[in-house]
Amino acid sequence: MKICIVGGGIAGLSAAWALEKRRRDGADLEYRLYERQGWLGGVIRTERLPDGAILEAGPDSFLSEKPWAAALCREVGLANELIGSNDAERRTFILIQNRLQPLPEGLQFFVPTRIRPIVTSPLFSLRTKVRFAREYLFPPAACERADETVAAFVERHFGGQVTDRLADPLLSGIYGGHADQLSVRAVLPRMTQMEADHRSLIRAMLLARKNARPSQAPLFTSLRAGMQQMTDALTAQLCPEWLRTKIAVEALGLREQQWRVRMNGSVEDFDGVVLALPAWAAAELLCSSAPELATLLAGVNYTSSITLNLLFDAGAVSRLPNGFGFLVPRSERHQMLACTFVHNKFPHRTPEGRALLRCFFAAEKNGLFELNDDQLSSLALAELRDMIGITAEPAAVRVARWHRAMAQYSPGHLERVAEIGRLRRALTGLGLAGNYLRGIGVPDCVRSGAEAVAEVLAAVQPRAAGGV
């Protein structure tokens, strides 16, 4: 049995690892992984500077509460390399009129669980503070629609200011999208269940906190030498002759229960295929063999983003507050969406006397992708000067551009994914993996790769054994 994996990001590598484990356990199978770029790991890319500073072009960590990425790291020998975030420094700020205002203590995403910090916070107007009290005492009824945007959901409970200053900035840092374009059922399923059970989100959150078991786990987990340590260790566990970079798969076809894969002018047959690609790229490959599925996949929206790592002498940013960084509401009229104080967030990221800032920009219809690295650096420095008073020149700058990389879970996303699954199952031996399905973070992509392999093998193994 031979399985093809298209895409060498973390989802594709996780799929290959799932197959490799079965092969080591005695399964009679081979796999081939094809990646059009010259490297494996996708958006997970780490650079270590000569002075020891560690710069992440893509994700710098993953949520500790989602177990799949950490479990994979342990499987490939990195148990001792996992590090947690410095949660003693875990303060997040919101930029309001070029001043950093701390998120009030006890705030769970956008839901308050303590009275005094909310009452005394300059982040909210008196009207919004009254809305918090009203939500607790006279909660709104649950929405009768099947789905709604996060913005509509938050505004029903707490008003527009909470959407503008909390929900939208927090979600833009995760999805790179807008709260008024994201499905609340797909993005915040726990919140929608709380509303269904208790109507008041504040009441529900207080009850959840009362019943929760204390956790010592840090909020975020990363690796001592950077996130690429995970993909490098994973790649080293796979059969090197079966990993093919700089090869673009051009077309797929299903013929007599065999998948015909065309690449670089040649054709090869496989029993199954895992497409570990963005939805739009998977759609391009399936447009002939599965046009209805391709249309659904092509309908998943994506956003583009730019990340800048700026390394400074620590003295140049000595006036920064202790914390993980700040978020910028769109109403503040800046291009920058967020800035992480990397030297505070994780240990082992900068040498003594250095500070590292990671700045994030959305790149949708604003011309930022057309700017060169120097222009983007000048833009970031100008905004940092206006927002937090940094005037020094950085010792190093690294720019990363990610085109159509962040899947957007628009209203109706769960129904779309269910229909994608139904159409996929009609195509024997096809698996789909990626951040457009049931989670956008690294752990979700790891899980999706393993699940795609399980789905493919469940379909093709009976056939290989003569069951069909």
C-alpha positions, -999 to +999 in steps of 0.1 A: +000+000+000+014+034-010+001+068+003+008+102-012+010+133+011+009+167-007+022+195+015+052+195+039+039+218+066+033+206+101+000+189+091+017+170+062+047+160+084+023+148+111+005+127+085+039+112+074+047+105+111+014+087+116+023+065+086+059+060+097+047+047+131+024+022+115+053+011+091+076+006+121+048-015+137+049-038+108+023-024+084+031-031+047+030+005+034+051+033+019+045+070+017+057+099-004+056+135+007+058+162-019+064+199-010+067+226-037+090+248-015+127+239-008+121+233+029+098+213+051+078+228+080+057+253+062+052+285+083+072+271+112+106+287+106+132+297+132+164+316+127+192+317+153+214+348+151+251+346+159+246+363+193+221+335+202+188+354+196+160+331+184+137+346+158+104+330+148+090+339+113+058+320+120+042+307+152+063+311+183+044+286+205+012+267+209-015+265+235-006+241+263-042+229+269-043+213+234-022+182+238-014+171+203+017+192+195+034+184+229+026+147+225+042+147+191+073+164+205+076+137+231+073+110+205+102+124+185+125+128+215+120+164+225+104+159+259+132+177+276+132+206+251+096+217+258+095+251+277+066+270+291+058+307+288+069+330+317+034+333+330+046+355+360+051+381+333+018+374+315+002+408+312-013+419+280-020+455+271-044+473+248-033+504+230-058+532+235-049+567+223-013+557+222-012+545+258-009+509+269-038+500+292-035+466+309-062+440+306-081+439+339-072+410+362-098+382+362-107+388+325-113+355+307-110+365+271-136+392+271-157+380+301-150+396+335-149+374+366-138+401+391-156+433+399-130+458+412-105+455+383-133+461+358-147+491+378-113+508+381-101+500+346-096+530+322-101+505+293-139+508+295-164+536+296-190+539+324-216+528+299-197+496+292-192+489+329-230+492+333-234+467+304-212+442+323-235+445+354-266+442+332-253+411+315-250+394+349-283+406+363-304+406+331-287+384+306-299+384+269-316+354+254-296+331+232-296+339+196-322+321+176-301+320+145-280+289+137-249+310+136-238+346+140-205+366+140-184+370+171-190+407+169-228+402+170-224+377+199-202+400+220-223+431+213-255+413+224-239+407+258-215+436+264-218+462+237-197+475+209-168+488+230-159+453+242-159+441+206-137+470+195-112+469+224-112+432+233-128+406+211-116+420+177-079+426+188-077+393+206-091+374+176-070+393+150-039+380+168-051+344+164-069+344+130-057+376+114-094+384+108-123+406+120-147+397+147-176+408+124-165+381+099-158+351+121-183+324+132-189+324+169-199+287+169-167+278+151-143+302+170-159+303+204-178+271+209-174+271+247-189+306+249-220+296+228-225+266+251-222+288+281-249+311+267-271+281+260-267+268+295-268+300+316-276+329+293-252+351+312-216+346+302-204+361+334-224+337+355-212+308+334-176+318+337-178+323+374-193+288+378-166+273+355-138+289+375-154+277+408-155+241+395-122+241+376-092+222+389-061+243+395-036+239+367+001+244+369+006+243+331+018+274+314-005+291+290+019+286+260+045+260+252+074+263+229+108+246+224+141+256+238+158+262+204+126+275+187+096+260+170+116+246+140+132+222+165+099+203+164+097+201+126+134+193+122+132+165+148+100+151+131+116+152+097+147+133+110+123+104+121+109+100+086+124+080+056+145+107+039+142+091+004+104+094+006+105+132+013+106+152-019+110+190-018+108+214-048+082+192-064+048+207-072+019+183-076+000+196-106-031+174-108-050+145-091-073+120-107-092+090-093-092+060-117-103+025-108-098+032-070-063+045-076-052+081-072-031+093-102-008+121-091+009+142-118+040+161-108+068+176-129+055+160-160+053+124-146+025+104-132+025+080-102-003+059-088-012+057-051-038+039-030-046+070-010-038+107-009-036+132+020-039+168+009-022+188+037-027+221+019-046+253+023-082+248+012-077+270-019-047+249-030-065+216-024-094+229-044-071+236-074-060+199-074-095+185-070-113+207-095-114+179-122-119+148-100-142+163-074-157+196-086-183+199-059-158+194-032-134+218-049-160+245-049-166+241-012-129+242-005-124+273-027-151+291-006-130+291+025-116+326+030-080+333+039-061+364+051-024+373+046-001+387+072+034+400+077+056+394+108+086+416+117+112+406+143+131+436+157+161+430+179+171+459+201+196+467+228+177+462+261+184+498+271+166+511+241+133+496+253+138+498+290+106+518+295+084+490+282+061+476+309+065+440+320+042+418+300+038+397+269+030+426+246+001+446+234-028+445+210-040+474+188-077+479+181-085+488+145-102+519+157-068+533+167-060+536+130-026+520+130-014+493+105+001+472+133-023+447+149-001+434+178+034+434+192+049+406+214+077+413+239+094+380+231+122+385+257+095+385+284+073+358+270+098+329+268+132+321+284+162+314+262+151+338+234+176+366+236+211+369+250+218+392+280+213+428+271+190+423+242+152+427+237+132+412+209+098+426+196+076+407+171+052+430+152+022+417+133+005+433+103-025+422+083-018+425+046-053+426+030-059+453+004-035+478+020-005+475-002+018+462+025+029+432+004+042+455-022+066+472+003+102+459+005+119+449+038+134+483+044+100+500+039+082+476+062+109+481+088+105+519+086+067+515+089+071+493+120+096+516+137+074+547+129+044+531+145+064+518+175+077+554+180+042+568+179+027+541+201+053+533+228+081+558+222+108+536+209+133+558+189+164+535+187+174+516+155+172+478+158+204+457+158+186+432+134+154+430+115+137+400+099+106+402+078+083+372+069+054+374+045+026+349+047+003+350+017-032+335+022-021+315+052-047+322+078-081+304+073-111+324+082-140+306+100-169+326+086-205+321+097-217+286+086-182+272+089-192+241+108-218+233+083-193+238+055-168+215+072-195+188+077-203+190+040-166+188+030-164+157+051-194+141+035-180+147+000-145+136+010-158+103+022-174+097-012-139+097-027-122+065-014-087+071-001-088+109+002-078+127+034-078+164+041-057+182+067-049+218+075-059+248+096-092+254+077-110+224+093-114+223+131-087+245+145-061+270+133-032+264+158-002+241+156-018+214+178-049+214+156-028+209+125-009+181+141-042+164+150-056+170+115-027+152+099-030+122+120-068+120+116-065+123+078-042+093+078-066+073+099-094+081+076-074+072+045-062+039+059-097+030+072-109+033+036-081+016+017-071-012+040-103-033+034-097-028-003-061-038-001-071-069+019-097-079-008-127-066+012-142-047-017 
